[in-house]
Amino acid sequence: MERPKIYVLDTNVLIHDPNSVYNFEEHDIMIPMVVLEELDKLKVGPSAVAADCRQAVRTIDNIIGASTPREIAEGVLIKKYEDDAEIVQGRLSILMSGFEHHGHKLTSQINDNQIINDVLNFQKRIPDKDVILITKDINMRLKARGCGLSAEDYHNDQLITDIDRLTTGYHRIDGSFWEQLDAIQSQTLTGEQFHTLPKALLSQLLGSKFFINQFILDEKEFVGRIKAVDEEWVTLELLNTGLLMRQKCWGLNPRDIFQAMAMYLIMDPEIDLVSLNGPAGSGKTILALACALELTLEQKSFKRIIATRSTRGLDEDIGFLPGTETEKMTPWLGAFTDNLEALHAEDYDPSGSEHYVGSNMPIHFKSLNFVRGRSFQNSFLIVDEAQNLTPHQIKTIITRAGEGTKVLCMGNLAQIDTPYLGATSSGLTYMSERFKGFDHGGSITLKGVARSRLAAYAEKYL
């Protein structure tokens, strides 16, 4: 019989997911007093971290409510509601600080050490149960294990364990797609733009799961997009490499088939959300900006472009730089202004072109710290450096999308600056996996480095 478990949550877990206390099923949860003190210190201010702290405190308060000290010490039942049904899980209690502990002990002036000491002491008092510390801090996990304490990462919103399994948005076929398909079952083409084939047949050919809005490409210049999937049939939109490579947005042609597939997805009016992942220099920003300008200024599909990005994982506000919010965000969003210059570098009067863009359709630079509570209507929303966002933060941003808004999230999972995030736990990864079956969403992993031969060599060998 499995031993009862008690999970002790660190501060960074509650900031990463303010509703994490509901995600441990029937097991008991314990919040150290030191964690509550840290949440109290961090909860003030406009930053996303402060907002997450406030949400975590409210969640704990909703569970504990008016419980007596004795009831809190014994544990208050965790209840949540799904489809109007009450689900009773484990219990939530508060772990007090300052217990005397003999044996392994760390200097308690540091909060992490105080938490570890308190958990060690608590573990000695209940030898019949497994006490497990849950923290996003790798170093804290190492210290806890060194003291003989079980410690784990928070995995509830981690949908994959190997980044190589992240959806790329396309399937590559060796040789000819049609020849391999005919070898399994003969196909008759009617010359139309769409082709329907049995779902089981495509599964046999690809040898893996596939989803709507994913592409299929072979070595014979065939490209197809999975347009619809039901229980028995798959509808393919028939494309080809030449057609995709001839696309042009705001004077920009795709440099490779991966950029071409991304451009095709972004320009599709039926697609509301696009996720772009790729190494530095793969063309994410210039592609996003060119498509945004084309859709906004030329096609009039949107009223404005809103550009934003994570500023070191949302753990600090935009500070005391002079000027308006847009002027304060400009240093953080230099990549957009650099690429705007690149798009007009060949114009007769580049500065006049950039002035035309700015005067006819201002690009609004917004801080993510002020996104909460807002709703963006008829906008093209570009979220740069999305790899530095937690799943909870990425949800906060996407739910701001109002009627007629397209969201483009992009980032490089090899360059994560937030201390408690990894490639598999990043909000960009979480979003790509969650939306891979969404009829109006798509994801593309870009390849190669387009900046220069020097950048390409550095990306590969440094």
Summary of the structure (lengths in Angstrom):
residues: 462
radius of gyration: 25.5
end to end distance: 50.6
largest distance: 79.8
contacts: 1473
relative contact order: 0.11
helix: 37%
strand: 22%
